[in-house]
């Protein structure tokens, strides 16, 4: 797929003008809303476009306290940000779904509308794995999607009915059954095609919410330098802090320092505060010690300016080198 076309205002305008009028889309969206849990605090929209689907979810579940939409298209992002300009509990984040999801926390619901079919089949499957990891126990994934019809003749009829004869060369369509299999493999339960009209389908599943330990223990080779940081973050500001910290610190380190290898984060609920333990792997101790302190101070100042100095506090900072092992566990 040529993702650059979605930077074109004319392309985006044509798409919205055509698809927004489709009765089948409205019917599919109504079914998606029926699939939502009764209580939704946090919702993530993958490929949010102009924010239409988030708007519908907020209307159906007005108690949502945090909604996050991610998209790659600047014209779509501009529309979504304008739509929610006066609603501070909605955030719109620029992100390419071809890349792993950013660290945005956990969600009660992950939705998507006519977006995932643009990805390769391999990326669809890894994305489903990532969705399972961000869903809270019992959380719902609802994907209103463009799918492959059973025969070329049926595909052509579907494309004619939606005003796109010949189809869209950027589509990478997969059959419903194949996608349901991928969702089950990712660990979703109660997986189903909840609604379908020709090449539109609503694919849904729920997070099981139990630990499955793969018991895979492996050495980290070659040895790396480990940095361990512990912060206390105010619970009522945690989501804001987590998003800002990821954008400013994690992206900053990864973009600036070749020796930055990996990062893992654990969060413990302490009531008024949440304790955040961060383990960062550096290629060598010299890579870690070679960080520009002036840059560190400027980045920290940016985070303080974003969330406020009273939002978090550093509890521990340390490092060690030598042989390390890691054990892989997956949340299902």
C-alpha positions in Angstrom: 0.0 0.0 0.0 1.1 3.5 -0.8 0.4 5.3 2.5 1.6 8.6 1.0 -1.7 8.9 -0.8 -3.5 9.5 2.5 -1.5 12.7 2.9 -3.4 14.0 -0.1 -6.3 16.2 0.9 -8.2 15.4 -2.3 -7.9 11.6 -1.6 -9.1 12.0 1.9 -12.0 14.3 0.9 -13.1 11.8 -1.9 -13.0 8.9 0.6 -15.0 10.6 3.3 -17.6 12.0 0.9 -18.1 8.5 -0.6 -17.9 6.2 2.4 -19.8 8.4 4.9 -22.9 8.2 2.8 -23.0 4.4 2.7 -26.0 2.9 4.5 -24.1 -0.3 5.1 -21.5 1.6 7.1 -24.1 3.1 9.3 -25.6 -0.4 9.9 -22.1 -1.8 10.7 -21.4 1.0 13.1 -24.7 0.4 15.0 -23.7 -3.3 15.4 -20.3 -2.3 16.7 -21.9 -0.1 19.4 -24.0 -3.1 20.4 -20.8 -5.1 20.9 -19.4 -2.6 23.5 -19.3 -3.5 27.2 -21.8 -1.8 29.4 -18.9 0.1 31.1 -16.1 1.7 29.1 -13.5 3.9 30.8 -10.7 3.8 28.1 -11.1 3.2 24.4 -8.5 3.0 21.6 -9.4 3.6 17.9 -6.9 2.2 15.4 -6.9 4.2 12.2 -9.3 6.8 13.7 -9.5 8.9 10.5 -11.6 12.0 11.2 -12.8 10.7 14.6 -16.2 9.5 13.5 -16.0 6.2 15.3 -14.7 7.7 18.5 -17.6 10.2 18.4 -20.1 7.3 18.1 -18.5 5.4 21.0 -18.6 8.5 23.2 -22.2 9.0 22.3 -23.0 5.4 23.3 -20.9 5.3 26.4 -20.8 8.9 27.8 -18.8 7.8 30.9 -15.7 7.2 28.8 -12.9 9.1 30.6 -10.1 8.6 28.1 -10.3 8.1 24.3 -7.2 7.7 22.1 -7.3 7.7 18.3 -4.2 7.0 16.2 -3.8 7.6 12.5 -1.1 8.3 9.9 -2.9 10.7 7.6 -2.3 14.4 8.3 -5.6 15.5 6.7 -7.4 12.9 8.8 -5.5 13.9 12.0 -6.4 17.6 11.4 -10.1 16.8 11.1 -10.0 14.6 14.2 -8.2 17.2 16.3 -10.6 19.9 15.2 -13.6 17.6 16.1 -12.3 17.1 19.6 -10.6 20.4 20.2 -12.9 21.2 23.2 -12.7 17.7 24.8 -9.6 17.1 26.8 -10.4 13.5 27.4 -9.8 12.7 23.7 -6.3 12.4 22.4 -5.3 12.0 18.7 -1.9 10.6 18.1 0.0 10.3 14.9 1.2 6.7 14.3 1.8 4.3 11.5 -0.1 1.0 12.1 2.6 -0.7 10.1 4.8 -0.2 13.2 4.2 -1.7 16.7 1.6 0.1 18.8 3.0 2.9 21.0 2.8 2.5 24.8 -0.5 4.0 25.6 -1.6 1.9 28.5 -4.4 -0.6 28.7 -8.0 -0.3 27.4 -11.5 -1.6 27.9 -12.2 -1.5 24.2 -10.1 -1.4 21.0 -12.1 -0.5 17.9 -11.2 0.1 14.3 -13.2 1.2 11.3 -12.0 0.4 7.7 -8.3 0.7 8.5 -6.6 -2.7 9.3 -7.3 -4.1 5.8 -4.6 -1.7 4.5 -2.0 -3.7 6.3 -0.2 -6.8 5.1 -1.5 -10.1 6.3 1.6 -10.7 8.5 1.2 -7.2 10.1 -2.5 -7.9 10.7 -1.6 -10.9 12.7 1.1 -9.2 14.8 -1.3 -6.3 15.4 -3.9 -8.7 16.8 -1.2 -9.9 19.2 -0.6 -6.4 20.3 -4.3 -5.7 20.7 -4.6 -8.6 23.1 -1.7 -7.2 25.2 -3.4 -3.8 25.6 -6.9 -5.1 26.3 -7.9 -5.3 30.0 -9.4 -8.5 31.3 -12.7 -9.0 29.6 -12.0 -6.1 27.2 -13.5 -6.1 23.7 -11.9 -5.8 20.3 -14.4 -4.7 17.6 -13.1 -4.3 14.0 -15.5 -3.0 11.4 -13.6 -4.0 8.3 -13.4 -4.5 4.6 -13.0 -8.2 3.9 -12.6 -10.4 0.8 -15.7 -11.7 -0.8 -16.1 -15.4 -1.6 -15.7 -15.1 -5.4 -14.4 -12.5 -7.8 -17.9 -11.9 -9.1 -19.2 -11.1 -5.6 -16.2 -8.9 -5.0 -16.9 -6.9 -8.2 -20.6 -6.5 -7.2 -19.6 -5.3 -3.8 -17.1 -2.8 -5.2 -19.8 -1.5 -7.6 -22.3 -1.0 -4.8 -19.9 1.1 -2.7 -19.0 3.3 -5.6 -15.5 1.9 -6.2 -15.6 -0.2 -9.4 -12.4 -2.1 -9.8 -11.7 -1.8 -6.1 -8.9 0.1 -4.3 -5.4 -1.0 -5.3 -4.2 -0.1 -1.7 -6.5 -2.7 -0.1 -5.0 -6.0 1.2 -8.2 -8.0 1.8 -8.4 -11.2 3.8 -11.4 -13.5 4.1 -13.5 -13.4 7.3 -12.7 -17.0 8.4 -8.9 -16.4 8.0 -9.1 -13.3 10.1 -11.2 -15.0 12.8 -8.5 -17.7 13.0 -5.8 -15.1 13.4 -7.8 -13.5 16.2 -8.2 -16.8 18.1 -4.5 -17.5 17.7 -3.7 -14.1 19.3 -5.6 -15.3 22.4 -9.0 -13.6 21.9 -12.1 -15.5 23.0 -15.7 -15.5 21.8 -14.4 -14.6 18.4 -17.1 -14.1 15.8 -18.3 -12.2 12.7 -21.0 -10.4 14.4 -22.4 -8.7 11.3 -21.7 -8.7 7.6 -22.9 -7.0 4.4 -21.1 -8.3 1.4 -17.5 -7.0 1.8 -18.1 -5.2 5.1 -17.9 -7.2 8.3 -17.7 -6.7 12.0 -15.2 -9.0 13.6 -15.3 -9.2 17.4 -13.5 -10.9 20.3 -12.9 -10.6 24.0 -9.8 -10.7 26.1 -9.7 -13.8 28.3 -7.8 -12.1 31.1 -5.6 -14.9 32.5 -1.9 -15.6 32.7 -0.3 -18.1 30.4 3.4 -18.7 31.1 5.4 -19.9 28.1 8.3 -20.8 30.5 10.9 -19.8 28.0 14.0 -18.7 29.8 16.9 -17.4 27.6 20.2 -15.7 28.2 20.7 -12.2 26.8 23.6 -12.6 24.5 25.8 -10.6 24.2 25.5 -9.2 27.8 24.0 -5.8 28.0 24.0 -2.9 30.5 20.8 -2.7 32.5 19.4 0.6 33.8 16.6 0.4 36.5 14.4 3.4 37.2 11.5 3.6 39.6 8.9 6.4 39.7 5.8 7.1 41.7 3.1 8.8 39.6 -0.1 10.2 40.8 -3.0 7.9 39.8 -5.3 10.6 38.6 -2.5 11.9 36.2 -1.1 8.5 35.3 -2.5 8.2 31.7 -1.4 11.7 30.9 2.1 11.1 32.3 2.5 7.7 30.6 1.6 9.2 27.1 4.0 12.2 27.6 6.8 10.0 29.0 6.6 7.6 26.1 6.5 10.4 23.5 9.3 12.5 25.1 11.6 9.9 26.7 11.2 6.6 24.9 11.1 8.1 21.4 13.9 10.5 22.3 16.2 7.7 23.5 15.4 5.4 20.6 15.9 8.2 18.0 19.1 9.6 19.4 21.1 6.7 20.8 22.1 3.7 18.8 23.1 1.8 22.0 19.4 1.8 23.2 18.3 -1.8 22.9 15.0 -2.4 24.7 12.7 -1.2 27.5 10.2 -3.0 29.8 7.7 -1.3 32.2 5.8 -2.6 35.2 3.1 -0.7 37.0 1.9 -1.3 40.6 -1.3 0.4 41.9 -0.6 1.9 45.3 -3.9 3.9 45.6 -3.2 7.6 45.3 0.1 6.7 43.5 1.2 4.2 40.9 4.7 2.8 41.1 6.3 2.5 37.7 9.4 0.3 37.4 11.3 0.7 34.1 14.1 -1.5 33.0 16.2 -0.2 30.0 18.8 -2.4 28.2 21.8 -0.6 26.7 24.2 -2.3 24.4 27.2 -1.5 26.6 27.8 0.5 29.8 29.8 3.0 27.8 26.7 3.6 25.6 24.7 4.4 28.7 27.4 6.6 30.3 27.9 8.4 27.0 24.5 10.1 27.1 24.7 13.9 26.8 23.6 15.2 30.3 22.5 18.6 28.8 20.2 16.6 26.5 18.9 14.7 29.5 18.1 17.9 31.4 16.3 19.4 28.4 14.2 16.3 27.9 13.3 16.1 31.6 12.3 19.8 31.5 10.0 19.1 28.6 8.3 16.3 30.6 7.9 18.6 33.6 6.5 21.3 31.4 4.0 18.9 30.0 2.6 17.2 33.1 3.9 19.3 36.1 6.6 18.6 38.6 4.2 17.4 41.3 2.8 14.6 39.0 5.7 12.2 39.6 8.8 11.6 41.6 11.9 9.5 41.1 12.2 6.8 43.7 15.3 4.8 42.5 17.9 4.9 39.7 20.7 2.4 39.2 22.5 0.2 36.7 24.4 -3.0 36.5 26.3 -5.1 33.9 26.9 -8.8 33.4 25.0 -11.8 32.3 21.2 -11.4 32.3 18.4 -13.9 31.6 14.8 -13.2 30.7 11.6 -15.2 31.0 8.8 -14.7 28.5 5.3 -14.6 29.8 2.2 -13.6 27.8 -1.0 -12.0 29.0 -4.0 -13.8 27.6 
